[in-house]
Amino acid sequence: MRNVLFAFCLIASQGFAGTIISIDQLPANTEHGTYNGFVTATVNGVPGIQLICDDYYHSTVVPSGDLVYHESELVAFSPLQNVRFVTAGGPTSHDLALYMQAALIIEGITNTGPSHTPDLTADYQYALWHLFDSSVSLWRPAQQDILNQTAWQVQNNSSNYTDLYARLRIYTPTAAYGSNQEFLGLDAPIQSPEPASGALLGIAVGLFSLLAYRRRPRER
C-alpha cells in the first residue's frame, strides 16, 4: 500500500456473485510514506470491519464506494481459488504456506499499536507486502525478523495454528475492479463458554427445575 490508499473485506453474501466492500477510513500509521495497518470498511452492510492490504502495487481510492470482491479461505475443498498471489496452475503448497504465514503476520499486527513502544505496525505491514512481492523494500531488520519467525512457525508448528488459518479471509477484486488491492482479514475467534459460566448455568437450570417440580402438585 503506497501513499495512495487501502481497502479490504469480510463475510460472503448468500446468493450474490461476490462480497461488497466499501473502504471508509485509512490507517493512522504513515511511516515511509505509506498507510500501514488496518483500514475500517463496511462489508456486506456491516460497518467497522478491520482489513489489511497484502498488495503493494495496486491502489484503492478511499472512500472507495462499493467494490465487488471474491472471498477465499484456506480450506481443503477450494483453497485459494480466486486469489491474486498464486503460482500459475496452482495453488501450490508454497502458495498455501504464504497465506498461512500471512495469517500469522495479521495476528501479530493486532498486538501492535499506539500503546506499544515502539509501534510495530509498519514493520508488520512491510513484512506482509514483502511476503507476496520481494521487490517491496524492507526498511528495518525487525521486518525481516517478522518474516523469519512466522515462516519458522508455519514450517514447524502449523498444527498449533489450525484455528487461526481457518479464520483467514482473502478478498480479491473481481475482474471489473481489478485495479484495486487484495486484502486480508481474520474472522473473530469462536468463544467457548467460561467454565464458571457453565457451572452457574447448570445451577440455575437445576434450581428452576426443582421449583417447577415443587409447584406442579398445587397447579393440579
BELFENTA-V78679 format. One record per backbone hydrogen bond with DSSP energy under -0.5 kcal/mol. NH is the residue of the N-H (numbers start at 0). CO is the residue of the C=O. If there is no record, write none. Layout:
BEGIN
nh: <NH NH>
co: <CO CO>
END
This chain:
BEGIN
nh: <15 18 20 20 21 23 23 24 28 32 33 34 35 35 38 39 40 40 41 42 42 43 43 45 46 48 50 50 51 53 54 55 58 62 63 66 68 68 69 71 73 73 74 77 79 80 85 89 95 96 97 98 99 100 101 102 103 104 105 106 107 108 109 110 111 115 119 123 124 125 126 127 128 129 130 131 132 135 142 143 144 145 146 147 148 149 150 151 152 153 154 155 156 157 159 160 161 164 165 166 166 167 167 168 169 170 171 171 173 176 177 179 182 183 184 186 191 197 198 199 200 201 202 203 204 205 206 207 208 209 210 211 212 213 214 215 216 218 219>
co: <12 68 18 66 41 21 39 39 35 29 30 1 28 33 50 24 38 48 21 40 45 19 41 42 44 40 38 48 183 181 181 53 178 22 22 20 18 66 171 169 164 167 72 74 72 77 83 86 91 92 93 94 95 96 97 98 99 100 101 102 103 104 105 107 108 112 117 119 120 121 122 123 124 125 126 127 128 132 139 139 140 141 142 143 144 145 146 147 148 149 150 151 152 153 156 157 158 160 161 162 163 163 164 184 71 182 69 169 67 173 174 176 170 51 168 166 189 193 194 195 196 197 198 199 200 201 202 203 204 205 206 207 208 209 210 211 212 214 215>
END
